[in-house]
């Protein structure tokens, strides 16, 4: 199949509202994280924790695409609506899991209770990456994402009026992160390698947002691209300590983020094999529930261990615990998604939409703004 036969047009890309294959990639990423935490020694050698950085690249791409499309469609970006969507998407489920873990720790009255008491001020202010070790240690990624959400939308709105200025903003951010990382002068709350992936995803979104720069990445929308990129990703996963010995942690994480970013266009072009494979309904199903699965992974693992101990079965980290924990987590997450997460997220989207419409109505009443953009709503 030719590149022309698999690549999509700029107009086709602009019309896509749901990137199914990216949901499939979320499913793969969350499995990698589970494998790193519960798969035993053999699985840990694959550096599945890098799946978190795949999530970061995805977040950067999707958030920036959303912001740029909103600006084109309405002539402005409603930061209020953005934060309503993000808050209702992430915070309610996070607080629910926090309360469950807090209650478990209180009832157990063991070391976890003392850990939770110390960590709670950090957890409630989304400074999780600064917290001492506690049962919700995996939520450090959530606080990293929130810092990106607090800074990047404003930067891209204020300074990103053109493609050139947007790319320059990304470049300056990455240069600042690299300088901090290489100097070792960064504060405790800023670990540069955790933000590199988001900036790579943001850069890709900017490149794909205009016809000219879209053409620069269109060559990656072929079946050949994954044949080159996937083996390189495998090598980074399998030999991550070796890679870091040559280029350091920051360099290795940057390399990984770049490879994930280079892979995304072939997934977005759903006519490629990778796009079709990761867009499979069962992977999309898992991807939609990956946030809850990530948050409750240790709850699921402990539930599996507790049930098995009651019937006299003892297992340790390895394939059995990985598989059982993943299945239990998926089952619980499906219930959370259907009855808690999605209803609140949908409500948040309706609230955000009404907020934007009210703002546009006020703009129209004063005669300021983009009439053509307003007519699209």
C-alpha positions in Angstrom: 0.0 0.0 0.0 1.4 3.4 -0.9 1.9 6.3 1.4 -0.7 8.2 -0.5 -3.1 5.3 0.1 -2.8 5.3 3.8 -2.2 9.0 4.6 -5.2 11.2 5.3 -5.7 14.7 4.1 -5.5 17.8 6.3 -9.3 18.2 5.9 -9.9 14.6 7.0 -7.7 15.2 10.0 -9.6 18.4 11.0 -12.9 16.5 10.8 -11.8 13.8 13.3 -13.3 14.4 16.7 -12.4 11.1 18.4 -9.0 9.5 17.8 -9.9 5.9 18.4 -6.3 4.5 18.0 -5.0 6.9 20.6 -7.5 5.4 23.1 -6.0 2.1 22.1 -2.6 3.4 22.8 -3.8 4.4 26.2 -4.8 0.8 26.8 -1.3 -0.4 25.9 0.3 2.3 28.1 -1.8 1.4 31.1 -0.9 -2.3 30.6 2.8 -1.5 30.5 2.4 0.4 33.8 0.6 -2.6 35.4 3.4 -4.9 34.1 6.0 -2.6 35.7 4.3 -2.7 39.1 2.9 -6.2 39.2 4.6 -8.3 36.5 7.6 -9.4 38.6 11.3 -9.2 37.8 11.1 -10.2 34.2 8.5 -7.6 33.4 10.2 -4.9 35.3 13.2 -5.3 33.0 11.0 -4.0 30.2 10.7 -0.6 31.8 6.9 -0.6 31.5 6.8 2.6 33.7 7.7 4.4 30.5 4.0 4.0 29.6 3.4 7.0 31.8 5.5 9.1 29.4 3.4 7.9 26.5 0.4 9.2 28.4 2.2 12.6 28.7 2.8 12.8 24.9 -0.9 11.9 24.3 -2.0 14.6 26.8 0.2 17.3 25.1 -1.1 16.4 21.7 -4.8 16.2 22.6 -4.9 19.2 24.8 -3.1 21.4 22.3 -5.3 20.2 19.4 -8.4 21.0 21.5 -7.1 24.5 22.2 -6.1 25.3 18.6 -9.3 24.0 17.2 -11.3 26.1 19.7 -9.4 29.2 18.7 -10.0 28.6 15.0 -13.7 27.8 15.6 -14.7 30.6 17.9 -11.9 33.2 17.5 -10.9 32.7 21.2 -10.0 30.2 23.8 -12.2 30.0 26.9 -9.8 29.1 29.7 -12.7 28.9 32.1 -14.4 26.3 30.0 -11.1 24.5 29.6 -10.6 24.2 33.3 -14.2 23.2 33.9 -13.7 20.3 31.5 -10.3 19.2 33.0 -11.5 19.5 36.6 -14.7 17.5 36.0 -12.8 15.0 34.0 -10.0 14.3 36.5 -10.7 15.6 40.0 -14.0 13.8 41.1 -12.7 10.3 40.4 -9.4 11.2 42.0 -11.1 12.4 45.2 -13.3 9.4 45.3 -10.3 7.0 45.1 -8.5 9.2 47.7 -11.4 8.8 50.1 -11.5 5.1 49.6 -7.8 4.7 50.3 -8.0 7.0 53.3 -10.9 5.0 54.7 -9.0 1.7 54.1 -5.9 3.1 55.8 -7.9 4.4 58.8 -9.7 1.0 59.3 -6.4 -0.9 59.0 -4.6 1.4 61.5 -1.2 0.3 60.1 1.7 2.2 58.6 -0.5 3.2 55.7 -2.6 5.4 58.0 0.4 7.3 59.2 1.6 7.7 55.6 -1.8 9.0 54.4 -1.9 11.6 57.3 1.4 12.9 56.2 0.7 12.8 52.5 -2.9 14.3 52.6 -1.9 18.0 52.4 0.0 17.2 49.3 -2.8 15.1 47.8 -5.4 17.7 48.4 -3.4 20.5 46.8 -2.3 18.3 43.8 1.3 18.4 44.8 1.5 14.6 44.9 5.0 14.4 43.4 6.3 16.1 46.6 4.5 13.7 49.0 6.4 11.1 51.0 5.7 7.6 50.0 2.0 6.7 50.6 -0.6 4.3 49.2 -1.6 6.8 46.4 2.0 7.2 45.2 1.0 6.7 41.5 -1.0 9.9 41.5 2.2 11.9 41.1 1.5 11.9 37.4 -1.8 13.7 38.0 -0.1 16.6 39.7 2.4 16.8 36.8 -0.4 17.1 34.3 -2.1 19.7 36.3 1.0 21.9 36.3 1.0 21.6 32.5 -2.7 22.5 32.4 -2.1 25.6 34.5 0.7 27.0 32.4 0.5 25.7 28.8 -3.1 26.9 27.8 -2.2 30.5 28.9 1.1 30.4 27.0 -0.4 29.1 23.8 -3.3 31.5 24.0 -1.2 34.6 24.7 1.9 33.9 22.6 0.6 31.4 20.1 -1.0 33.6 17.5 0.8 32.0 14.6 2.3 28.6 13.9 5.8 30.1 14.1 5.2 31.7 17.5 3.6 28.5 18.8 6.6 26.4 17.7 8.9 29.1 19.2 7.0 28.8 22.5 7.4 25.1 22.5 11.0 25.4 21.7 11.6 27.9 24.5 9.8 25.7 27.0 11.8 22.6 26.0 15.1 24.6 26.1 14.2 25.9 29.6 13.4 22.3 30.7 16.6 21.0 29.2 18.7 23.7 30.8 17.1 23.0 34.2 17.6 19.3 33.8 21.2 19.5 32.7 22.1 22.1 35.4 20.6 20.2 38.2 19.2 23.5 39.5 15.5 22.6 39.2 13.3 22.9 42.4 11.9 19.7 43.9 8.5 20.3 42.3 9.9 20.5 38.8 11.4 17.4 37.2 12.0 18.4 33.6 11.8 15.0 32.0 8.2 14.7 33.2 7.2 17.7 31.0 9.2 16.9 27.9 6.7 14.4 26.6 3.8 16.9 26.9 5.8 19.5 25.0 6.6 17.0 22.2 2.9 16.2 22.0 2.1 19.9 21.9 4.6 20.4 19.1 3.1 17.6 17.0 -0.4 19.1 17.5 0.9 22.5 16.3 2.5 21.0 13.2 -0.7 19.1 12.3 -2.9 22.2 12.7 -2.1 24.0 9.4 -2.0 22.6 5.9 1.6 23.5 5.2 3.1 22.0 8.4 0.7 19.1 8.3 2.4 18.1 5.0 5.7 17.9 7.0 4.4 15.0 9.1 2.1 13.4 6.4 5.0 11.1 5.4 4.7 9.4 8.8 1.1 8.3 8.1 2.3 5.2 6.4 2.5 1.5 7.3 6.3 1.8 7.0 6.7 4.3 9.8 5.7 1.9 12.6 8.1 -0.7 11.1 10.9 1.6 12.0 9.6 3.3 15.1 8.3 0.3 17.0 11.6 -1.6 17.1 13.3 1.5 18.4 10.7 1.9 21.1 11.2 -1.8 22.0 14.9 -1.2 22.3 14.4 1.9 24.6 12.0 -0.1 26.8 14.3 -3.2 26.9 17.6 -1.4 27.3 16.6 1.8 29.1 19.5 1.7 31.6 21.9 1.3 28.8 20.3 4.2 26.9 20.5 6.4 30.0 24.2 5.5 30.5 24.9 7.2 27.1 22.5 10.1 27.1 21.3 10.5 30.7 17.8 10.3 32.1 16.6 13.5 30.4 18.0 12.4 27.0 16.5 9.0 27.3 13.0 10.3 28.2 13.2 12.8 25.4 14.2 10.1 22.9 11.3 8.0 24.1 8.8 10.9 23.8 10.1 11.7 20.3 9.5 8.1 19.2 6.0 8.1 20.6 5.3 11.4 18.9 6.6 10.1 15.6 4.3 7.1 16.0 1.2 9.1 16.5 0.6 10.3 12.9 0.4 6.6 11.7 -2.2 5.9 14.4 -4.3 9.0 13.6 -4.3 7.8 9.9 -6.7 5.0 10.7 -6.1 3.4 7.3 -2.7 2.1 8.4 -2.3 -1.3 10.0 -1.3 0.3 13.4 -4.3 2.7 13.2 -6.7 -0.1 12.6 -5.1 -2.4 15.2 -5.1 0.1 18.0 -8.5 1.4 17.0 -10.0 -2.0 17.8 -13.2 -1.7 19.9 -11.8 -3.8 22.8 -8.7 -1.6 23.1 -10.8 1.6 22.8 -13.0 0.1 25.6 -9.9 -0.3 27.9 -8.5 3.1 26.8 -11.7 4.9 27.9 -11.3 3.3 31.4 -7.5 3.7 31.6 -7.6 6.6 34.0 -9.6 4.8 36.6 -7.5 1.7 36.0 -4.4 3.6 36.7 -5.7 5.1 39.9 -7.0 1.9 41.4 -4.2 -0.5 40.2 -2.9 -1.1 43.7 -6.4 -1.4 45.2 -7.1 -4.1 42.6 -3.9 -5.9 43.3 -4.4 -5.9 47.1 -8.0 -7.1 46.5 -6.7 -10.0 44.4 -4.1 -10.9 47.1 -6.6 -10.7 49.9 -9.2 -13.0 48.2 -6.5 -15.5 47.2 -5.2 -15.6 50.8 -8.6 -16.4 52.1 -8.7 -19.6 50.0 -5.1 -20.4 50.8 -3.4 -19.4 47.6 -0.3 -17.3 47.8 1.1 -15.5 44.8 3.8 -12.8 44.3 4.5 -10.3 41.6 4.4 -12.1 38.3 2.2 -13.0 35.3 -0.7 -14.3 37.5 -0.9 -11.2 39.7 -0.5 -9.0 36.6 -3.4 -10.7 34.7 -5.7 -10.9 37.7 -5.1 -7.4 38.8 -5.6 -6.0 35.3 -8.9 -7.9 34.9 -10.2 -6.9 38.4 -9.2 -3.3 37.8 -10.9 -3.2 34.4 -14.1 -4.6 35.9 -14.2 -2.0 38.7 -13.2 0.8 36.3 -16.0 -0.1 34.0 -18.5 0.4 36.8 -16.8 3.6 37.8 -16.7 4.8 34.2 -20.4 4.1 33.5 -21.9 5.3 36.8 -19.5 7.9 38.1 -16.8 9.1 35.7 -18.7 9.6 32.5 -21.8 11.2 33.9 -19.7 13.8 35.7 -17.5 14.4 32.6 -20.6 14.8 30.4 -22.0 17.3 32.8 -18.7 19.1 32.8 -18.8 19.3 29.0 -22.3 20.7 29.1 -21.3 23.3 31.7 -18.2 24.3 29.7 -20.3 24.6 26.5 -22.8 26.9 28.2 -20.0 29.0 29.6 -18.5 29.4 26.1 -21.8 30.2 24.6 -22.5 32.9 27.3 -19.1 34.4 26.7 -19.6 34.5 22.9 -23.0 36.0 23.3 -21.5 38.8 25.4 -18.8 39.3 22.8 -21.4 39.4 20.0 -23.5 42.0 22.0 -20.5 44.3 22.2 -19.6 43.8 18.5 -16.2 42.4 19.3 -14.8 39.2 18.0 -14.9 37.0 14.9 -18.4 37.0 13.4 -17.5 34.2 11.0 -16.3 32.1 13.9 -19.4 32.9 15.9 -21.6 31.7 13.1 -20.1 28.2 13.4 -21.8 27.7 16.8 
